Amino acid sequence: MVVMKPSGDIAQQQAQLIVTSTLLMLLIIVPVIFLTFFFAWRYRQANKSATFAPEWDHSTKLELLIWGAPLMIIIALGAITWISTHKLDPYRPLDRIAAGKPIPEGVKPLVVEVVALDWKWLFLYPEQGIATVNELAAPLDRPIQFKITASTVMNSFYIPALAGQIYAMPGMQTELNAVINKPGVFDGFSANYSGHGFSHMRFKFHGLSDADFQAWVAKNQAGGAALNRSAYLQLEQPSERVPVQRYAQVDPGLYQAILNRCVDSNKMCMGQMMAIDAAGGLGKGSVDGLSKQAWRDGERNVVASMCTPQNLDQYLPAASRTAQR
């Protein structure tokens, strides 16, 4: 029922698309079902008045009807799919907040950075400088730009009343542009199985007036802790049924560090590694070695250091230094 009676414009358009597609398909399905029963009754063995034509094998009218009607439906569905795929692209910035209501001039989207953790949701508000765990809020009729990633495994961010699901993947960023038009508290959850605590990976999404949203932000700023890198590394550890947590301050570079998988400052960021690769790479000899670090119940390897002309003497033995020079 939430999917078919949503509270956000994007979800509303998606619901209309489902209804339109279903009605178009019923134009074929209903007559076929009716004719199946009709023919079974009309040509039953007991009906001696039914036309008997054992030599019949072709009817141009029937062929046109059988093939023409489904073809027209397929063409209509294809056109609708093509248009809606581009119009409802989750990466496409909104051009309206509701039917007949364009975005007011000067209104910027609310940016929310979403991180799927095991097994909880972290929401960062860079404009407000706050963060929350398992609670999300947004003002009514203001575009929302979600930037979505994950800490370990693939997940799926889904608020049925707001918009369709979007996958969250580690080391990658997906996006969703949406808007909430009606006040209320709506369910959000993970729609992709991600392990033992998946069933409880749920949160509440609050659609608030501008005044109520500002009060919600002030509440987080007044009663929250600080979310720095070390605090995030603790939060990242797997946990289930996590209550709402609030953070009044957030490390400005935390989301980018999460996205680049280098919250631990001893690790090289993916962006740096890709830049090195794009420049031709440093070669196998440039990697000094790997270091083992504690990770959950075991250990994992990370790049310990990179050799450069400035630190070459520190890592290579004397014979190797001579050969390198």
N, C-alpha and C positions, 0 to 999 in steps of 0.2 A: 504494500500500500504506500510506503514511503517513496518507492521508486516511481509510482504512477501519480503521486500527489506531492511533488517536491516543493521545496521552499526557495530554490535558487534558479535563476534564469537558464543557466546551462543545462541543469538537470531537467527543467521544464521542457526545453527544446528536445532533449534526448527522449523524454517520455512521449512527446508528440510524434517523434520519429518511430518509436515502437508501435504506437497506435496506428499510424498511417501505414506502416509496413504490414501490420497484422490484417488490417482491413483489405488491403490490396491482395494479400494472399488468400483471404477468405472468399474473394470474388471467384477464385478457382476451386478452392477446397469445398465450399458449401454446395455448389452445383454438382460436383463430382460425387459427393456423398449422397446427395438426393437422387441423382441418376442411377447410382449403384443399387439403391433400394428399389427405385422405380422399375428398372429393367428386371431385377430379380422377381418382382411381383408381376409385371406385365407379361413376362415370358415364362411364367411358372408352368409346370407340366399339366396342371389341371385346366389352364386357360386354353380352350380349344379354338377361341376366336382370334388369337394372336396370329399375325402374319407369319407365314412359314415360307422362307426364301432361301433354300439350300444352295442356290447358285450365286447368291449375292456376294460380292467381294470388294466393292469400292463405292465411295460416295464423296464427290468433290466437296459438297457442302459440309459434310462431317469432318473431312480432312482439314478444311479451312478453319472450322470451329475448334477442332482439337488442338491444332498447332498455332493458329492465329491468336487466340485468347491468351494462352500462357506466354507467347512471345511478347505481346503488348504489356503484360504484367511485368515481365523481366526487364523490358526497356524502361518502364516507369520506375521500377525499383532501382535499376542501374543509375538513372538520372538523379533520383533522390539520394542515393548513396554517394554519388560523386559530389553533389552540392553540399550535403551535410558533413561529409568527411573533411572538406576544407573549412566549412563554416564553423564546425565544432572541434576543430583541431585544438587540443589542449595547450599547445604552444602559442596559439594565435592570441594576441592581446584582444581584450573585449572591445567591442564598438558600441555596446549598449549595456544598461543595467537591468532592463526589462523591456518587454514589447512596447514600442513607441516611446521609450525613454532613453535617449542617448546619454552618454557619460558627460556630466557637466564639465565645462572647460576649466582647466587647471587642477582637476582632481587626479591625483597620482594613486596607483595601486598600493595596497598594503602588502608589503613583502613579508612572507613567512617562510623560513627555512626549516624544512622537515627532515628529521633523521630517524629512520627505523632502526631501533635497537633490539636486542634480545632481552625481554619481550615486552617492549614498551615504546612509546613515541615521545621524541623530544622535539619541541617547537621553539625556534629562535625568532625573535622579533628584532631585527637589526635597527630599525628606525626608533623603536622604543627602548632598546637596550636591555630587554628582559628575555627570559626563557621559561618554559613550563614543561612538565612531564605529564602526559596523559590528560591534558586539558588544552583546548584551543578556543579562541574567541576572535570575532571579527565584527566590525560595524556594518549595519545594514546599508545596502545600496552603494557600497564602495568596492571597486574591483579588488580582487585578491590575487596576488601572484605567488604561487607556491613553488619553491625550489626544493626538490626532493632527492634525497640520497639515503644510503643505508650504511651501517657500520660493518656488518659481516656477510649476511646472506641476503638474497633477493626477497623483497617483500612487496606488498601492494597497499597503497594508501587509498582509502575509500570512505567517502561520506555520501551515502545515497541521496540525501536531501539536497546536496550541493552540486555534485557532478559525478561523472563516471570514475572508475578506478584508474590509478596511475601507478606503474611499477616503481619501486625504489630499489636501486642496485648499488652495491659498494663500488667506489671509484668512479661512479658516473652520476650525472645530474639529469633528472627528468623535470618537467615543468607542468603546471596546471594553472590556467587562468579561469577564475570563477567569481561568482558574486552571490551573496545571500540576501534575499528580499523580504523574508518574514522573520519576526523575532521568535526565539524558541531555543530549546536545547535538543540537539540532534546527535544520533549515534554515529561514531566513526570507528573503523576497525581495519584490521589487515585482512585482505581477501586472497592472500596467497600463503599456503602452508609453509611455516618457517621453523618448525621444530616443536619441542616439548611444550613450551609456554604459549603457543600460537592462539589457543582458544581464549586466553585472557588478554590478548593484545588489543584492548579496546580503549576508547577515550570519548569524552563528550565535547561536542562543538557547540558554542554559544553564539547565537545571532543576537547582537545587542545594538541598541541605539547608540549614537555618537557619545552621548553623555555617559551611558552605562559602560561603554567600552573604555572611555577615559578613566572611569572609576575602577574598572577591572585592571587596567594597566597600573594605576596608582597602588592598588592592593598588592600587586606583584612586586612593585618597586619598594614598598614599605616592609613587606614581610618575607622577602626572599633572601637566599644566600647568594654567594658569588659562584659563577660557573666558569672556572678557569680550566686549563688543560689537565691538571692533576685531578680535579673534581670530575671532569668528564671521563677520564680513564677509569675512575671508580664506578661512575654511573653506567659505563659501557658493559660492565660485567653482567652476565645473564641473571635475570631475576624475574619473578612472576607476581601477578596481582599487585603491581606497584601503585601506591596511592599517588594522588596529585602532588607534585613538587613544584616549587616556585623559585625562581632565581632573579634577584634584583639587578645583578650585574653579569655581563657576559664578555668573555675575552673577545675583542673585535675580530680577531683572525681565526676564531675557533671553527666556524663552519667550513671555511676554505681548507683548514687543516684536516677536518673530518673527511671532506670530499677528496683531498689528495692523500689521505691515509697516512698522515704524518703528525698526528696529535702528539705522539711521543717524539720529542725533539731530537732523539738519537737516530731517527729514521729519515731517509731522504724522501722528499715529497714526490708524488707522481709527476707533478708539473715540472719539477727540476729534472727528473729522470727523462721525461719525454723531450725536454729542451736539449738535453745532452744527446739523445738519440737523433733528434732532428739536425743537430750540428755535425753528425757523423759518428758520434759515440766516442768514448774515451779508450776503448780497447780493453782487452781482458786484463792486461797488466796494471790498469789504472785502479782496479778494485783491490783495496788492501786486504779485504777479507770479510768474513761474516761473523757476527756476534750473536750469541744466544741470549734471549731474554725470556723472562717468565711470562707465560700467556695462559690465563685461566688455570687449568689443571696440569699444564705441561710447559713446554718451551717452544719457541719459534725462532727462526733465523731472520736477522735483519742485516742490511748493509752497514758495516761498522764505519767505514770511511772511504774517501776517494783520494787517490794520490794526485797531487798537483805539483808544479815546480816549487811552490812555496812550502809544501809539507813533505816533499820527497824524502829528505834526510831523516825525518821522524819515523818513517815506516819501513824503508828498505835497508837491508844490511849493506855494509861498506862495499862488498864486491858488486852487488846489484846496482848501487849508486854509480859506481865507476862505469859499469856497462851501459847504464841508461844515458850517461852523459857522453 
